[in-house]
Each structure stands twice: as structure tokens, then as C-alpha cells.
């Protein structure tokens, strides 16, 4: 397998706040794996049950109605198959990072949108109830123009940011992000793990990195992430390994050892537990002929 995933050409001019696309047909209008360099993408999919979505290192089945928010530089694609309904509706809204300035996002009134945009760097699947609450409003954007359309998009994003049941799709390690946190120690810890993931990292190393005792660090990372130190480290290593499975032809064993896993059996076990398939099966999901949009 030798794939090339490139930046999609997005017709979002510097003077545009967002773009809106509505497509209805028997197949997805864009059947390729791609990413956007500077844009967020909100995808409403109707009548496509039986198809597949790929977001980062996540592969899942499309439901009858779904809405996904994808952050910048995150691979994604929607693919139909023989089971897919022949009356697919796809609404695609793309908006720039600059729609909300960094300073604006720091305001208290936008804290929920800020949190949602942070999570979108791994991809967010919204609950069916949340999708139904904004479906008609998203479809209605096509009839709106000017300032009213921008206000409505911001209001839709605010509604989604307050909704329950968000599911983060891709792993943290795949996008090289630390867990969103205001804690400098957590940020320092994840930066250290992302830098040294291919090496032996011990609890003593992490304690020294954060100027904490080992037992204190174990409790600290569990409290702030909901995961143990080992689980957090394995997730980061797994994210790097998955990127290599997609982007390179290196053997599975080479990838496992280069990402810090000490033996192939351990790698296969962790991979299956996290992704519910083997590394080989995961790689095969990305094989085959695809067309990518080449940036100029």
C-alpha cells in the first residue's frame, strides 16, 4: 500500500466566513480520504445507513442520521456501499479557524464552543437528539445570506456545544494532541510522552518531568484524564503507529517497535482492545484505489 493523502482544495476565500454545500444523490459527492489545512468541517449525513465514515484513526458505520464536526488537518471521508440508501443527503459547512478569534474564544460566554472546537481536532460525532435539534436549521442555511447566516451558524454551533452525548472519534495520539487542560503539568506530561513515545518511559521519568512524586503523578493523571499513565502512553504510541499503518509500507512489526511497543504480541493485543480489529485488518480498510484532491 502506498497512499498519498493531500490537502483538499477548499473554495473558502479569505473574505468568506463559511461555505455551504448541499448534495443529494445515490453516492457521496466526495468519495475520498482528505483533510483541510485551516478549516473546520460540519457534515450532516442523511439516509446513508450502511456506509462507512473514517475520521483520523476511527472507522465506523454511518447511521440513518448523523452529524460530525471535523477539525483542521484531520483525515476524514465518507464512503457508501451496496447497502447504502440511494437518496443520500449531505450538507457540508466549512468555516475558518478565524471565524472565532483566539481572544474571542477566551471569553466566558464562548467556553462551551471553545471546548467543542478543541475536541473537534479528534472529530466529534453528535448524538441523534442533538442532530435532530439542528437538522432543519442547518438545511435552512442555504436560504440565508449575509450577517444573518453568520449569526445562525454561530447559534447552531452554540447549540451543539451544549448538547449531551458527544463522542470523540479519533485517538489523542493520532493527532499529536495532549488532553485539553488548563494544567501546565498535564500539558508538560503529554508533550514529554509525545516527544519520547518511541523510547522507554517510566513512571519515574514522568514524575521527574512534572516535579511530582510517582504516586502523586499517578493520581494526578488519572484525575485529569480518567486514564492511567500507562493507558495514556499507550494511546499516544498507538496514534503514532496508526499513522504509520496508513501512510507507509513498513511492516507491522517495524511499526510496533518504532513506536515504543516492546513486543509484537503486546502491540497486537492493545491494538485489538482499542480498535476492535487487528493492525492488518485496520490497514486493509485503507487499501485500494482512491482519488485524492491535489493541492496546487
N, C-alpha and C positions, 0 to 999 in steps of 0.2 A: 504494500500500500504506500503510495506517495502522493499525499494530498497537499493542496495549496489553498489556504483559506485567506482571503484578502479583504481589504476594506471595501464595503459596498459603496457605490456612488449614490449619494443621497441628495435629492434635489431640494435641500433646505438651505436657502440663501441666508447670508448674514443678516439681512433685513427682515427675515421671517421669524415669527415666534414659534410656529409649528406648521406641519403639513398634515393633511388628512387624505387618506386613500380609502375608497370603498370598492370592494371586489365581490362579485357574485359569479359562481361558475362551478364546473364539475371537478376542478382540481385547484390546488393552491396556486395563486398567481406567481409566487416566488418560491420555487422548489429547489432551494439550495441552502447550504450552510454558509452563513456570512456574519459579519459584525459591522457595527458603525463606530467610527472613531470618537465622535464627540456628542452623539445624540442618545437620548433615551427613546425607547420604543414601547408603545402601549398597543397590544394586539388583542382584539376581540374576535373570537372564532365561534361561529355558529354552524350547526349541522355538519360537523366533521368528525363525529364519533367513530372510532376505529383507526384514525390516523395516528401519527406519532409526532411528538414535539421533542426537540433537542435543544437544551439550554445549558451551555457550558458542558459539564460532565454529566448532566442529567438527561436521561432518556425516559419518556413516559408516554402513556396513551392519552389521546385527546378525548375529552368528554363532549356531550352534546352542546354544552355552552361553557366557554372558558375565557378568561382574561388573564394575560400575562404582561408584567412590566419588566423590560429588559434594560439593564444599564449599559453604559458605553463599553466598547471593547470586549463584549461577551459574545462568544459564538452562539448562534441560535438558528433554528429553521423549523418549519412545519411541513410535514410530508403526509400525503394521503395514500391510501391503498385500496385494494379491491372492496373492502368493507365500508369505505367512506361514502357518506351520502353524496349524491351528485348535485346538490344545491347548496354548496358551501357559501357562507357569507363571511368575509374577512374585512374587518376595519383596522386600519393601521394608522396610528397617530404618532408622529415623531416630533420631539421637541428638544431644543438645545439645552446643554448644561446651563447656559447663560439665561434661560428663562427665569430662573431663581438665582440671583447673585449670592455669593458666599456670605456677604454681610446680611442679606435679607433672610437667609436660611437660619441665621443665628438668633432671630427674633423668637420670643416665646410662642407667638401665635402660629408659627410655622414649624414647631418642633416635631409634630407628627409627620408632616411632609418630609422634613429632613431625615427622620428615621427611615421612612419608606424608601427614599431615594438611596440611602446608604445600603439598605437591604437589596435594592434592585441590581446592585453590582454582582449579585449571585442569581438574579432572576426571581421574581415573585409570582406565584400562582394564587389568584384571589379565590375566595370561597364562592360557591354558586349563589348564595344570598347576596353577596357583595356585587357580583356580576349583574344579577337581575336588577339591583338597585340603581345601576348607572347605564344599563344597556341602551335604553331609549335616549338618554341624554348624549351618549357617545354617537349613536346614529344621527341624532339631531344636529351634531356639529356641522354636518355637510350643508345645512341650511343657514348657518350663521356666518357673519362676516365681521371684520374689524375688531374693535375693542370688546364687543360683547362676546365674541367667540373665544378670546383670550381669557376673559373672566370666567366663562363657563368651563373651559379646560382646567383652570386652576381650581374651580369649585369641585369638579369631578375628582381631581387628584386629592383634594382635601377629604372628600367623602371616602375615597378608597383608603386613605391613610388612617382613618378612624375605624375601619372595618375590622371585624374579627375573622380569624381563620386564615390569615396569610400563610402560605407555605413557601419557604425559601428553597429553591430548586438545586442550584449548583453548590459544590463544596467550597469552603473558605479557601483552601489551598489552591484550588484550580485558578482562582483569580488573583492570587498573591495578596490577599487582604487579611488584615487582622480583624478580630471580632470588634465591631464598632463599640467604642468605650471612651469615656472621658478620663479613664485612669492611665496615667503615664506609665505605670508599672506593667499593665496589661499590654499596652502598645509596645513597650520595650521588649516584653517577653515574646510577643508574636513576631516582631521584627527579627529577634535573635533566632527563633525557630525557622523563619523563612530564609534567613541567610545561611544557617548551618544545618539545614534539614538532611543533607547528604552525609553528615558526619555523625559520630556517636554523641548524643546529647543526654546528659544525666540530670537527675533532679538537682544534684549539687550544682551543676552548671547554671540551671535556671534560677536557683536560689541566689547564687553569686551575681547573676545578671541583674536581678531585681533588688539586691541588698536585703534579702529576707532569709530567715531560717527555712530549711527544707520543709518541715511540717507546716509552717506558716504559708509558704508558697503553694503547697498542695491544697490547703483550704481556700486560699485566695483565688486561685484559678478556677476551682470548682464553683465557688460562689459567683464569680463574674461571668463565667461561660456556660455553666451547667455541665461541664465535661472535666474529666481528669486531665492531668498533664499528658499522660501517655495517649489518651484519645485525641487530644488537641494536636499533638505532634504527629500522630498517625494520619490525621485528616489532612494536615499540611503536606506530608510526604505523599499521600495518596493523590492529592490535587496535582502535584508536580508530575507524578507517574502517569496520570491520566492524560495530561497534556502531551507527554512524550508518546503515549499509545496512539494518540490522534495525529500528531504532527510528524512522527518519524517512523522509520522501518526497523528500529532497533529491536532486538529480541526482548521478550517479556522478562527473562532473567536479567539481562543487562539493565533494563529499566528499573527493576526492583532493587538491585544492588546500588545503582547510581543514585537512587532516591532515599537511601538510608535504611532499607529493609535488610535485616541480617541474613535472611534465607528466603528462598522462593516459596516454600510451604507457608510460612508466616504471611508473606505478601498475598498469596492467593486466598488465604483464609480471611484476612482483613478486607480484601477487595470484595469478596463474595458477601461478607456481612454488611458492608456499606452499600454496595451497588446491586446486590441480588443477582449477580452473574459473574462469570469468570473474566479475567482480563482478556482472554482470547475472544470470548463472546462479545465483550464490550467493543473491542477493536473491530470486529466484523460488522457491527452496527454502523460504523463509519466508512466501511469499504464500499467499493463500487464506483461507478461513474457519476460524477456530479458536475454541474456547471457553476462556476463562481464568477462573480462580477468583479472585473479587474479595475482597480483604481488607476487613474491616469497619472 
